[in-house]
Amino acid sequence: MSSCHHNHHNMDINGCDAKISDTHLPKKPKLSPTLISDTELESEFSHHVQNIARINNGSFGCCPKSVMSAQQKWQLEFLKQPDDFYFNGLKEGSLQSRLVIKDLVNADHVDEISIVDNATTAAAIVLQSVAWDFIQGKFNKGDAAVMLHYAYGSVKKSVEAYVTRAGGYVIEVELPFPVNSVSEIISEFRRALERGKVNGRKVRLAVIDHVTSMPSVVIPVKELVKICREEGVDKVFVDAAHGIGCVDVDMKEIGADFYTSNLHKWFFCPPAAAFLYCRKSSEIDDLHHPVVSHEYGNGLAIESAWIGTRDYSAQLVVPKVLEFVNRFEGGIEGIKKRNHKVVVEMGEMLAKAWGTHLGSPPEMCSSMIMVGLPASLGISSDSVALKLRTHLRNNFSVEVPIYYRAPGDGVVNPVTGYARISHQVYNKPDDYYRFRDAINQLVNDKFTCELLS
């Protein structure tokens, strides 16, 4: 347990006391002169259940022990003297996390960065503001919002709850899968924008995934944002739940009005933490957290930093996470590149072993890749895909999500199931070999999903 005392100072990245800097410069640990060893890496994730092929980092992420320890120190700081923590620790700690994120994503100003629970909360903030634009008459009833067909389910529900109910007309961009090239996505997106302009309507909002969840494909966000600008779309929101630590995230290059990314999926924060970037404009003051508390009206970043008494520790350990990733060669950029390289290699290995194919070219994959499963398994629906996932977990100790894709007309022995495999620093080749061998055993045993009750 930490022996440091807290007395009108903020906490440093290890949870101990540090004088509040007058300049509010972020703590930016340099890359460690001594890289993390294999033994240290195993120790950081020794709390993971052993002998499980955990190749699904994309769903919930992971958190190393050193960051968990820092989180516990933040929690203790609150519990041992809540008033002092509230008045002298929380705001400065939140600011330090926002400063780190601001530098990582190349934002212009720290005021453009808010920390929220997750990308779902960020979507609610953005879509709530769009709903107000419809309600207040800034947008006309029937004006369009464009989103990808493969948008995350909760974001689709948020669009329904906020935009559709306020009078917006939602158009989904139909995307092919498997996908062969970026141009296929760009063409479909342009068609959707054209549909949005029918009968004199205007496209007021575009919701663009950076990496779709299921199926997982990297979307050409820079190109699509540029098209939105050319076509006069009012607001562009990039939903990058799988963003920071997984793909290149640069606010100036992407050019969106709003961009959100979870911090607990690919950036090693404990759940739940995410950031929402809002490009500085005259409209930024109209953004508000949907949970209204005492800070309402003081700017989104300040509102989001206090939404009532709760545990904020996951949002305060970002500097400690930066320290952790800088123990790896190349920091978070090096981790991201190695994850991509290895997941492509493992995906290609699995596809070759099963006689199938990848769901997209390697350059359209991030730290996740879609791999076709043998047609003989007979994956015939979403519910059957979920049953197969449970079967793999319970009988083979493999944790991997399965995606069902309806077969095309007239296709013989179609691949209807795809596994989404992830790679993170704790994974080893044996994780993927276990998955390969499990599927091979099912095929050799003439197993079909019809046998699953």
C-alpha positions as a Markdown table, in Angstrom:
| # | Residue | x | y | z |
|---|---|---|---|---|
| 1 | Met | 0.0 | 0.0 | 0.0 |
| 2 | Ser | 1.3 | 3.5 | -0.8 |
| 3 | Ser | 2.9 | 5.3 | 2.1 |
| 4 | Cys | 2.8 | 8.7 | 0.5 |
| 5 | His | 0.5 | 11.4 | 2.0 |
| 6 | His | -1.9 | 13.7 | 0.2 |
| 7 | Asn | -1.9 | 17.4 | 1.3 |
| 8 | His | -3.3 | 19.8 | -1.2 |
| 9 | His | -1.1 | 18.4 | -4.1 |
| 10 | Asn | -2.1 | 16.4 | -7.1 |
| 11 | Met | -1.0 | 12.8 | -7.5 |
| 12 | Asp | 1.7 | 11.7 | -9.8 |
| 13 | Ile | 1.4 | 8.9 | -12.3 |
| 14 | Asn | 2.2 | 6.3 | -9.6 |
| 15 | Gly | -0.5 | 7.6 | -7.3 |
| 16 | Cys | 1.8 | 9.5 | -5.0 |
| 17 | Asp | 2.0 | 13.2 | -4.3 |
| 18 | Ala | 3.5 | 15.7 | -6.7 |
| 19 | Lys | 3.3 | 19.5 | -6.8 |
| 20 | Ile | 0.8 | 20.9 | -9.2 |
| 21 | Ser | 2.7 | 22.4 | -12.1 |
| 22 | Asp | 2.0 | 26.1 | -12.8 |
| 23 | Thr | 2.4 | 25.4 | -16.6 |
| 24 | His | 0.1 | 22.2 | -16.6 |
| 25 | Leu | 2.5 | 20.5 | -18.9 |
| 26 | Pro | 1.8 | 16.8 | -19.4 |
| 27 | Lys | 4.1 | 14.3 | -17.9 |
| 28 | Lys | 5.7 | 12.6 | -20.9 |
| 29 | Pro | 7.9 | 9.7 | -19.9 |
| 30 | Lys | 10.6 | 9.0 | -22.5 |
| 31 | Leu | 10.9 | 5.5 | -23.9 |
| 32 | Ser | 12.4 | 3.3 | -21.2 |
| 33 | Pro | 16.2 | 2.8 | -21.6 |
| 34 | Thr | 15.5 | -0.8 | -20.5 |
| 35 | Leu | 12.8 | -2.5 | -22.5 |
| 36 | Ile | 10.3 | -4.8 | -20.7 |
| 37 | Ser | 11.5 | -8.3 | -20.5 |
| 38 | Asp | 9.5 | -11.5 | -21.3 |
| 39 | Thr | 9.3 | -12.3 | -17.6 |
| 40 | Glu | 8.1 | -8.8 | -16.7 |
| 41 | Leu | 5.5 | -8.9 | -19.4 |
| 42 | Glu | 4.2 | -12.2 | -18.2 |
| 43 | Ser | 4.1 | -10.8 | -14.7 |
| 44 | Glu | 2.1 | -7.8 | -15.8 |
| 45 | Phe | -0.7 | -10.1 | -17.1 |
| 46 | Ser | -0.4 | -13.0 | -14.7 |
| 47 | His | -3.9 | -12.2 | -13.4 |
| 48 | His | -5.3 | -13.5 | -16.7 |
| 49 | Val | -6.8 | -17.0 | -16.4 |
| 50 | Gln | -4.1 | -19.4 | -17.5 |
| 51 | Asn | -4.4 | -22.0 | -20.3 |
| 52 | Ile | -7.0 | -20.0 | -22.2 |
| 53 | Ala | -6.4 | -18.9 | -25.8 |
| 54 | Arg | -7.5 | -15.4 | -25.2 |
| 55 | Ile | -7.6 | -14.0 | -28.7 |
| 56 | Asn | -10.4 | -11.6 | -28.2 |
| 57 | Asn | -8.7 | -8.4 | -26.9 |
| 58 | Gly | -11.0 | -6.4 | -29.2 |
| 59 | Ser | -14.0 | -6.9 | -27.0 |
| 60 | Phe | -12.9 | -5.8 | -23.5 |
| 61 | Gly | -9.2 | -5.0 | -23.8 |
| 62 | Cys | -6.7 | -5.7 | -21.0 |
| 63 | Cys | -5.0 | -3.9 | -18.2 |
| 64 | Pro | -1.5 | -4.6 | -16.8 |
| 65 | Lys | -0.8 | -5.0 | -13.1 |
| 66 | Ser | 1.2 | -1.9 | -12.8 |
| 67 | Val | -1.7 | 0.2 | -14.1 |
| 68 | Met | -4.1 | -1.7 | -11.9 |
| 69 | Ser | -1.9 | -0.8 | -8.9 |
| 70 | Ala | -1.9 | 2.9 | -9.9 |
| 71 | Gln | -5.7 | 2.7 | -10.2 |
| 72 | Gln | -6.0 | 1.3 | -6.7 |
| 73 | Lys | -3.9 | 4.1 | -5.3 |
| 74 | Trp | -6.2 | 6.7 | -6.9 |
| 75 | Gln | -9.2 | 4.8 | -5.4 |
| 76 | Leu | -7.6 | 4.9 | -1.9 |
| 77 | Glu | -6.8 | 8.6 | -2.3 |
| 78 | Phe | -10.6 | 9.3 | -2.7 |
| 79 | Leu | -11.7 | 6.9 | 0.1 |
| 80 | Lys | -9.2 | 8.2 | 2.7 |
| 81 | Gln | -10.1 | 11.9 | 2.3 |
| 82 | Pro | -12.9 | 12.5 | -0.3 |
| 83 | Asp | -13.1 | 16.3 | 0.2 |
| 84 | Asp | -9.4 | 16.8 | -0.3 |
| 85 | Phe | -9.4 | 14.5 | -3.4 |
| 86 | Tyr | -12.4 | 16.3 | -4.9 |
| 87 | Phe | -11.1 | 19.8 | -4.4 |
| 88 | Asn | -7.3 | 19.2 | -4.9 |
| 89 | Gly | -6.8 | 16.0 | -6.8 |
| 90 | Leu | -9.5 | 15.1 | -9.2 |
| 91 | Lys | -9.5 | 18.1 | -11.6 |
| 92 | Glu | -5.7 | 18.2 | -11.9 |
| 93 | Gly | -5.5 | 14.4 | -12.4 |
| 94 | Ser | -8.1 | 14.6 | -15.1 |
| 95 | Leu | -6.2 | 17.5 | -16.8 |
| 96 | Gln | -3.0 | 15.5 | -16.8 |
| 97 | Ser | -4.8 | 12.6 | -18.5 |
| 98 | Arg | -6.3 | 14.9 | -21.1 |
| 99 | Leu | -2.9 | 16.5 | -21.8 |
| 100 | Val | -1.4 | 13.1 | -22.5 |
| 101 | Ile | -4.3 | 12.2 | -24.8 |
| 102 | Lys | -4.1 | 15.6 | -26.6 |
| 103 | Asp | -0.4 | 14.9 | -27.5 |
| 104 | Leu | -1.0 | 11.3 | -28.5 |
| 105 | Val | -3.8 | 12.2 | -31.0 |
| 106 | Asn | -2.3 | 15.5 | -32.2 |
| 107 | Ala | -5.1 | 17.8 | -31.1 |
| 108 | Asp | -4.6 | 21.5 | -31.1 |
| 109 | His | -5.8 | 22.2 | -27.6 |
| 110 | Val | -6.5 | 20.3 | -24.4 |
| 111 | Asp | -10.0 | 21.8 | -24.3 |
| 112 | Glu | -10.8 | 19.7 | -27.4 |
| 113 | Ile | -10.3 | 16.5 | -25.3 |
| 114 | Ser | -12.9 | 15.2 | -22.8 |
| 115 | Ile | -12.7 | 12.0 | -20.9 |
| 116 | Val | -15.8 | 9.9 | -20.7 |
| 117 | Asp | -16.7 | 6.3 | -19.7 |
| 118 | Asn | -16.7 | 4.8 | -23.2 |
| 119 | Ala | -17.4 | 5.4 | -26.9 |
| 120 | Thr | -21.1 | 4.8 | -26.3 |
| 121 | Thr | -21.2 | 7.8 | -23.9 |
| 122 | Ala | -19.3 | 9.9 | -26.4 |
| 123 | Ala | -21.9 | 9.0 | -29.1 |
| 124 | Ala | -24.7 | 10.0 | -26.9 |
| 125 | Ile | -23.0 | 13.4 | -26.4 |
| 126 | Val | -22.6 | 14.1 | -30.1 |
| 127 | Leu | -26.0 | 12.7 | -31.2 |
| 128 | Gln | -27.8 | 14.6 | -28.4 |
| 129 | Ser | -26.4 | 17.8 | -29.9 |
| 130 | Val | -27.6 | 16.8 | -33.4 |
| 131 | Ala | -31.1 | 16.1 | -31.9 |
| 132 | Trp | -31.2 | 19.6 | -30.5 |
| 133 | Asp | -30.3 | 21.0 | -34.0 |
| 134 | Phe | -33.4 | 19.2 | -35.4 |
| 135 | Ile | -35.6 | 20.2 | -32.4 |
| 136 | Gln | -34.5 | 23.9 | -32.5 |
| 137 | Gly | -35.0 | 24.2 | -36.3 |
| 138 | Lys | -31.4 | 24.4 | -37.3 |
| 139 | Phe | -31.9 | 21.3 | -39.3 |
| 140 | Asn | -35.1 | 20.5 | -41.2 |
| 141 | Lys | -37.3 | 17.5 | -40.5 |
| 142 | Gly | -36.3 | 14.7 | -42.9 |
| 143 | Asp | -32.7 | 15.9 | -43.4 |
| 144 | Ala | -30.4 | 12.9 | -43.5 |
| 145 | Ala | -27.9 | 11.2 | -41.3 |
| 146 | Val | -25.6 | 8.7 | -42.9 |
| 147 | Met | -24.0 | 5.8 | -41.1 |
| 148 | Leu | -22.3 | 2.5 | -42.0 |
| 149 | His | -24.5 | -0.6 | -42.1 |
| 150 | Tyr | -21.8 | -2.3 | -39.9 |
| 151 | Ala | -21.9 | 0.5 | -37.3 |
| 152 | Tyr | -21.7 | -0.8 | -33.7 |
| 153 | Gly | -25.1 | -1.9 | -32.4 |
| 154 | Ser | -25.3 | 0.6 | -29.5 |
| 155 | Val | -24.4 | 3.5 | -31.8 |
| 156 | Lys | -27.2 | 2.5 | -34.2 |
| 157 | Lys | -29.6 | 2.5 | -31.2 |
| 158 | Ser | -28.3 | 5.9 | -30.1 |
| 159 | Val | -28.9 | 7.3 | -33.6 |
| 160 | Glu | -32.5 | 5.9 | -33.4 |
| 161 | Ala | -33.0 | 7.3 | -29.9 |
| 162 | Tyr | -31.7 | 10.8 | -30.7 |
| 163 | Val | -31.6 | 11.5 | -34.4 |
| 164 | Thr | -34.6 | 9.6 | -35.7 |
| 165 | Arg | -36.9 | 10.7 | -32.9 |
| 166 | Ala | -35.9 | 14.3 | -33.5 |
| 167 | Gly | -36.9 | 14.1 | -37.2 |
| 168 | Gly | -33.8 | 12.9 | -38.9 |
| 169 | Tyr | -33.8 | 10.4 | -41.8 |
| 170 | Val | -31.2 | 7.7 | -41.4 |
| 171 | Ile | -29.4 | 6.2 | -44.4 |
| 172 | Glu | -27.2 | 3.1 | -43.9 |
| 173 | Val | -24.1 | 2.6 | -46.2 |
| 174 | Glu | -24.3 | -0.9 | -47.4 |
| 175 | Leu | -20.8 | -2.4 | -47.3 |
| 176 | Pro | -19.6 | -5.6 | -48.9 |
| 177 | Phe | -18.1 | -8.4 | -46.9 |
| 178 | Pro | -15.6 | -9.9 | -47.6 |
| 179 | Val | -14.2 | -6.7 | -48.8 |
| 180 | Asn | -11.5 | -6.5 | -51.4 |
| 181 | Ser | -10.5 | -2.8 | -51.6 |
| 182 | Val | -10.9 | 0.6 | -50.1 |
| 183 | Ser | -12.5 | 1.8 | -53.3 |
| 184 | Glu | -15.5 | -0.5 | -52.7 |
| 185 | Ile | -16.2 | 1.4 | -49.4 |
| 186 | Ile | -15.7 | 4.8 | -50.9 |
| 187 | Ser | -18.1 | 4.0 | -53.8 |
| 188 | Glu | -20.8 | 2.9 | -51.5 |
| 189 | Phe | -20.3 | 5.9 | -49.2 |
| 190 | Arg | -20.7 | 8.3 | -52.1 |
| 191 | Arg | -23.9 | 6.5 | -53.2 |
| 192 | Ala | -25.4 | 6.9 | -49.7 |
| 193 | Leu | -24.6 | 10.6 | -49.7 |
| 194 | Glu | -26.4 | 11.0 | -53.0 |
| 195 | Arg | -29.4 | 9.2 | -51.6 |
| 196 | Gly | -29.4 | 11.6 | -48.7 |
| 197 | Lys | -29.8 | 14.5 | -51.0 |
| 198 | Val | -32.9 | 13.2 | -52.8 |
| 199 | Asn | -35.9 | 15.5 | -52.8 |
| 200 | Gly | -33.9 | 18.5 | -51.7 |
| 201 | Arg | -32.8 | 17.0 | -48.4 |
| 202 | Lys | -29.4 | 17.9 | -46.8 |
| 203 | Val | -27.0 | 15.4 | -45.2 |
| 204 | Arg | -26.5 | 16.9 | -41.7 |
| 205 | Leu | -24.5 | 14.2 | -40.1 |
| 206 | Ala | -22.1 | 11.4 | -41.1 |
| 207 | Val | -21.2 | 8.7 | -38.5 |
| 208 | Ile | -18.1 | 6.8 | -39.7 |
| 209 | Asp | -16.4 | 3.9 | -38.0 |
| 210 | His | -12.6 | 3.9 | -38.0 |
| 211 | Val | -12.5 | 0.2 | -37.4 |
| 212 | Thr | -15.8 | -1.7 | -37.7 |
| 213 | Ser | -16.4 | -4.2 | -34.9 |
| 214 | Met | -18.1 | -7.2 | -36.6 |
| 215 | Pro | -17.0 | -7.8 | -39.2 |
| 216 | Ser | -13.7 | -6.0 | -38.4 |
| 217 | Val | -12.4 | -3.8 | -41.3 |
| 218 | Val | -10.4 | -0.6 | -41.2 |
| 219 | Ile | -12.4 | 2.1 | -42.9 |
| 220 | Pro | -10.7 | 4.8 | -44.9 |
| 221 | Val | -11.7 | 7.6 | -42.6 |
| 222 | Lys | -9.5 | 10.4 | -44.0 |
| 223 | Glu | -10.9 | 9.8 | -47.5 |
| 224 | Leu | -14.5 | 9.6 | -46.3 |
| 225 | Val | -14.2 | 12.8 | -44.1 |
| 226 | Lys | -12.7 | 14.6 | -47.1 |
| 227 | Ile | -15.7 | 13.5 | -49.2 |
| 228 | Cys | -18.1 | 14.8 | -46.5 |
| 229 | Arg | -16.4 | 18.2 | -46.7 |
| 230 | Glu | -16.7 | 18.3 | -50.4 |
| 231 | Glu | -20.4 | 17.3 | -50.2 |
| 232 | Gly | -21.3 | 19.9 | -47.6 |
| 233 | Val | -22.1 | 17.5 | -44.7 |
| 234 | Asp | -22.6 | 19.6 | -41.6 |
| 235 | Lys | -21.1 | 17.3 | -39.0 |
| 236 | Val | -18.8 | 14.3 | -39.1 |
| 237 | Phe | -18.4 | 12.0 | -36.2 |
| 238 | Val | -15.8 | 9.2 | -36.3 |
| 239 | Asp | -16.6 | 6.3 | -33.9 |
| 240 | Ala | -13.3 | 4.7 | -33.2 |
| 241 | Ala | -14.0 | 2.4 | -30.3 |
| 242 | His | -11.0 | 0.5 | -31.7 |
| 243 | Gly | -8.9 | 3.5 | -32.2 |
| 244 | Ile | -6.0 | 4.6 | -30.1 |
| 245 | Gly | -3.4 | 1.9 | -29.9 |
| 246 | Cys | -4.9 | 0.0 | -32.8 |
| 247 | Val | -4.8 | 2.3 | -35.8 |
| 248 | Asp | -3.2 | 5.7 | -36.7 |
| 249 | Val | -5.1 | 8.4 | -34.8 |
| 250 | Asp | -4.2 | 12.0 | -35.8 |
| 251 | Met | -6.9 | 14.6 | -35.4 |
| 252 | Lys | -5.3 | 17.1 | -37.8 |
| 253 | Glu | -5.0 | 14.4 | -40.5 |
| 254 | Ile | -8.4 | 12.9 | -40.1 |
| 255 | Gly | -10.2 | 16.2 | -39.9 |
| 256 | Ala | -13.4 | 15.1 | -38.3 |
| 257 | Asp | -15.6 | 17.4 | -36.1 |
| 258 | Phe | -15.8 | 14.7 | -33.4 |
| 259 | Tyr | -13.7 | 11.6 | -32.8 |
| 260 | Thr | -14.0 | 9.1 | -30.0 |
| 261 | Ser | -11.9 | 6.2 | -28.9 |
| 262 | Asn | -12.0 | 3.8 | -26.0 |
| 263 | Leu | -8.8 | 3.8 | -23.9 |
| 264 | His | -9.5 | 0.4 | -22.3 |
| 265 | Lys | -9.5 | -1.7 | -25.5 |
| 266 | Trp | -6.1 | -1.1 | -27.1 |
| 267 | Phe | -4.5 | 1.4 | -24.7 |
| 268 | Phe | -4.3 | -0.7 | -21.5 |
| 269 | Cys | -6.5 | 1.5 | -19.3 |
| 270 | Pro | -8.9 | -0.3 | -16.9 |
| 271 | Pro | -12.5 | -0.1 | -17.8 |
| 272 | Ala | -14.1 | 2.1 | -18.4 |
| 273 | Ala | -12.3 | 5.1 | -20.0 |
| 274 | Ala | -12.6 | 6.8 | -23.4 |
| 275 | Phe | -11.9 | 10.2 | -24.9 |
| 276 | Leu | -14.0 | 12.4 | -27.1 |
| 277 | Tyr | -12.3 | 14.9 | -29.3 |
| 278 | Cys | -14.4 | 17.9 | -30.4 |
| 279 | Arg | -12.8 | 20.3 | -32.8 |
| 280 | Lys | -12.8 | 23.8 | -31.6 |
| 281 | Ser | -15.6 | 25.8 | -33.1 |
| 282 | Ser | -18.4 | 28.2 | -32.2 |
| 283 | Glu | -20.7 | 25.2 | -31.6 |
| 284 | Ile | -18.5 | 23.4 | -29.1 |
| 285 | Asp | -20.2 | 25.2 | -26.2 |
| 286 | Asp | -23.5 | 23.5 | -27.3 |
| 287 | Leu | -22.1 | 20.1 | -26.4 |
| 288 | His | -23.1 | 18.7 | -23.0 |
| 289 | His | -22.8 | 15.5 | -21.1 |
| 290 | Pro | -26.1 | 13.7 | -20.9 |
| 291 | Val | -25.7 | 13.2 | -17.2 |
| 292 | Val | -26.2 | 16.8 | -15.9 |
| 293 | Ser | -24.4 | 17.7 | -12.6 |
| 294 | His | -23.0 | 20.8 | -10.9 |
| 295 | Glu | -20.5 | 21.5 | -13.7 |
| 296 | Tyr | -23.2 | 22.0 | -16.4 |
| 297 | Gly | -22.3 | 25.0 | -18.6 |
| 298 | Asn | -18.6 | 25.0 | -17.8 |
| 299 | Gly | -17.6 | 23.2 | -21.0 |
| 300 | Leu | -17.9 | 19.6 | -22.0 |
| 301 | Ala | -14.4 | 18.6 | -20.6 |
| 302 | Ile | -15.2 | 19.9 | -17.1 |
| 303 | Glu | -18.8 | 18.6 | -17.2 |
| 304 | Ser | -17.5 | 15.1 | -18.1 |
| 305 | Ala | -14.8 | 15.2 | -15.3 |
| 306 | Trp | -17.6 | 15.3 | -12.7 |
| 307 | Ile | -21.0 | 13.6 | -13.2 |
| 308 | Gly | -21.6 | 12.9 | -9.6 |
| 309 | Thr | -19.9 | 10.8 | -6.9 |
| 310 | Arg | -18.4 | 7.7 | -8.6 |
| 311 | Asp | -15.1 | 6.0 | -9.3 |
| 312 | Tyr | -13.0 | 8.1 | -11.7 |
| 313 | Ser | -9.8 | 6.2 | -11.2 |
| 314 | Ala | -9.8 | 4.5 | -14.6 |
| 315 | Gln | -9.7 | 8.0 | -16.2 |
| 316 | Leu | -6.8 | 9.2 | -14.1 |
| 317 | Val | -4.2 | 6.5 | -14.9 |
| 318 | Val | -3.6 | 7.6 | -18.5 |
| 319 | Pro | -0.1 | 9.0 | -17.6 |
| 320 | Lys | 0.8 | 5.6 | -15.9 |
| 321 | Val | -0.4 | 3.8 | -19.1 |
| 322 | Leu | 1.9 | 6.0 | -21.2 |
| 323 | Glu | 4.7 | 5.0 | -18.9 |
| 324 | Phe | 3.8 | 1.3 | -19.4 |
| 325 | Val | 3.6 | 1.4 | -23.2 |
| 326 | Asn | 6.9 | 3.3 | -23.3 |
| 327 | Arg | 8.6 | 0.2 | -21.9 |
| 328 | Phe | 8.1 | -1.4 | -25.3 |
| 329 | Glu | 10.2 | -0.8 | -28.3 |
| 330 | Gly | 8.7 | 2.1 | -30.2 |
| 331 | Gly | 6.1 | 2.8 | -27.5 |
| 332 | Ile | 2.4 | 2.5 | -28.5 |
| 333 | Glu | 3.3 | 2.9 | -32.2 |
| 334 | Gly | 5.7 | 0.0 | -32.0 |
| 335 | Ile | 3.0 | -2.1 | -30.2 |
| 336 | Lys | 0.4 | -1.2 | -32.8 |
| 337 | Lys | 2.7 | -2.2 | -35.7 |
| 338 | Arg | 3.8 | -5.5 | -34.2 |
| 339 | Asn | 0.2 | -6.4 | -33.3 |
| 340 | His | -0.9 | -5.8 | -36.9 |
| 341 | Lys | 2.1 | -7.8 | -38.3 |
| 342 | Val | 1.5 | -10.8 | -36.1 |
| 343 | Val | -2.3 | -10.9 | -36.4 |
| 344 | Val | -2.0 | -10.9 | -40.2 |
| 345 | Glu | 0.5 | -13.8 | -40.0 |
| 346 | Met | -1.7 | -15.8 | -37.6 |
| 347 | Gly | -4.8 | -15.0 | -39.8 |
| 348 | Glu | -3.0 | -16.3 | -42.9 |
| 349 | Met | -1.8 | -19.4 | -41.0 |
| 350 | Leu | -5.4 | -20.2 | -39.9 |
| 351 | Ala | -6.9 | -19.6 | -43.4 |
| 352 | Lys | -4.3 | -21.9 | -45.0 |
| 353 | Ala | -4.9 | -24.6 | -42.3 |
| 354 | Trp | -8.7 | -24.5 | -42.9 |
| 355 | Gly | -8.6 | -23.9 | -46.7 |
| 356 | Thr | -10.5 | -20.6 | -46.3 |
| 357 | His | -9.7 | -16.9 | -46.8 |
| 358 | Leu | -9.3 | -13.6 | -44.9 |
| 359 | Gly | -12.3 | -11.2 | -44.8 |
| 360 | Ser | -10.2 | -8.3 | -46.1 |
| 361 | Pro | -6.7 | -7.5 | -47.5 |
| 362 | Pro | -4.1 | -7.2 | -44.7 |
| 363 | Glu | -3.8 | -3.4 | -45.2 |
| 364 | Met | -7.5 | -3.2 | -44.2 |
| 365 | Cys | -6.9 | -4.9 | -40.9 |
| 366 | Ser | -5.8 | -3.4 | -37.7 |
| 367 | Ser | -4.8 | -5.5 | -34.6 |
| 368 | Met | -7.8 | -7.7 | -35.5 |
| 369 | Ile | -8.5 | -9.8 | -38.6 |
| 370 | Met | -11.4 | -11.8 | -39.9 |
| 371 | Val | -10.7 | -15.5 | -40.8 |
| 372 | Gly | -13.2 | -17.7 | -42.7 |
| 373 | Leu | -14.2 | -20.9 | -40.9 |
| 374 | Pro | -14.7 | -24.2 | -42.7 |
| 375 | Ala | -18.1 | -24.4 | -44.5 |
| 376 | Ser | -18.6 | -27.9 | -43.1 |
| 377 | Leu | -19.3 | -26.5 | -39.6 |
| 378 | Gly | -22.7 | -25.3 | -40.9 |
| 379 | Ile | -22.9 | -21.9 | -39.2 |
| 380 | Ser | -26.4 | -20.9 | -40.2 |
| 381 | Ser | -27.4 | -17.8 | -38.1 |
| 382 | Asp | -26.1 | -15.3 | -35.5 |
| 383 | Ser | -27.5 | -17.5 | -32.7 |
| 384 | Val | -25.7 | -20.6 | -34.0 |
| 385 | Ala | -22.4 | -18.5 | -34.3 |
| 386 | Leu | -22.8 | -17.6 | -30.6 |
| 387 | Lys | -23.4 | -21.3 | -29.7 |
| 388 | Leu | -20.2 | -22.2 | -31.5 |
| 389 | Arg | -18.3 | -19.5 | -29.6 |
| 390 | Thr | -19.6 | -20.9 | -26.3 |
| 391 | His | -18.7 | -24.5 | -27.4 |
| 392 | Leu | -15.1 | -23.4 | -28.2 |
| 393 | Arg | -14.8 | -21.7 | -24.8 |
| 394 | Asn | -16.3 | -24.5 | -22.8 |
| 395 | Asn | -14.6 | -27.5 | -24.6 |
| 396 | Phe | -11.4 | -26.1 | -26.1 |
| 397 | Ser | -10.5 | -23.1 | -23.9 |
| 398 | Val | -10.6 | -20.7 | -26.8 |
| 399 | Glu | -12.2 | -17.3 | -26.5 |
| 400 | Val | -12.9 | -15.8 | -29.9 |
| 401 | Pro | -16.0 | -14.1 | -31.4 |
| 402 | Ile | -17.7 | -15.6 | -34.5 |
| 403 | Tyr | -19.5 | -13.6 | -37.2 |
| 404 | Tyr | -22.3 | -15.0 | -39.3 |
| 405 | Arg | -22.6 | -13.9 | -42.9 |
| 406 | Ala | -25.6 | -15.1 | -44.9 |
| 407 | Pro | -24.6 | -17.0 | -48.1 |
| 408 | Gly | -25.0 | -15.4 | -51.5 |
| 409 | Asp | -27.4 | -16.9 | -54.0 |
| 410 | Gly | -26.1 | -19.9 | -55.8 |
| 411 | Val | -22.8 | -20.1 | -53.9 |
| 412 | Val | -21.7 | -23.7 | -53.4 |
| 413 | Asn | -20.3 | -24.6 | -50.0 |
| 414 | Pro | -20.2 | -20.9 | -48.9 |
| 415 | Val | -18.1 | -19.7 | -46.0 |
| 416 | Thr | -20.8 | -18.4 | -43.6 |
| 417 | Gly | -18.7 | -18.1 | -40.4 |
| 418 | Tyr | -15.7 | -15.8 | -39.7 |
| 419 | Ala | -13.7 | -15.6 | -36.6 |
| 420 | Arg | -12.4 | -12.3 | -35.5 |
| 421 | Ile | -9.0 | -12.8 | -34.0 |
| 422 | Ser | -7.1 | -10.2 | -32.1 |
| 423 | His | -3.4 | -9.8 | -31.1 |
| 424 | Gln | -2.1 | -8.0 | -28.1 |
| 425 | Val | 1.2 | -8.0 | -26.3 |
| 426 | Tyr | 0.3 | -10.9 | -24.0 |
| 427 | Asn | -0.6 | -13.3 | -26.8 |
| 428 | Lys | 1.6 | -16.1 | -27.9 |
| 429 | Pro | 1.6 | -18.2 | -31.1 |
| 430 | Asp | 0.3 | -21.2 | -29.1 |
| 431 | Asp | -3.0 | -19.3 | -28.6 |
| 432 | Tyr | -3.7 | -19.4 | -32.3 |
| 433 | Tyr | -2.4 | -22.9 | -32.8 |
| 434 | Arg | -4.9 | -24.1 | -30.1 |
| 435 | Phe | -7.7 | -22.4 | -32.1 |
| 436 | Arg | -6.4 | -24.0 | -35.3 |
| 437 | Asp | -6.3 | -27.4 | -33.7 |
| 438 | Ala | -9.8 | -27.1 | -32.2 |
| 439 | Ile | -11.4 | -26.3 | -35.5 |
| 440 | Asn | -9.5 | -29.1 | -37.2 |
| 441 | Gln | -10.7 | -31.5 | -34.6 |
| 442 | Leu | -14.3 | -30.5 | -35.1 |
| 443 | Val | -14.0 | -30.9 | -38.8 |
| 444 | Asn | -12.2 | -34.3 | -38.5 |
| 445 | Asp | -15.0 | -35.4 | -36.1 |
| 446 | Lys | -17.6 | -34.4 | -38.7 |
| 447 | Phe | -19.0 | -32.0 | -36.2 |
| 448 | Thr | -21.7 | -29.6 | -37.4 |
| 449 | Cys | -23.4 | -26.8 | -35.5 |
| 450 | Glu | -26.7 | -28.6 | -35.7 |
| 451 | Leu | -25.4 | -30.8 | -32.9 |
| 452 | Leu | -25.4 | -27.8 | -30.5 |
| 453 | Ser | -28.5 | -27.6 | -28.5 |
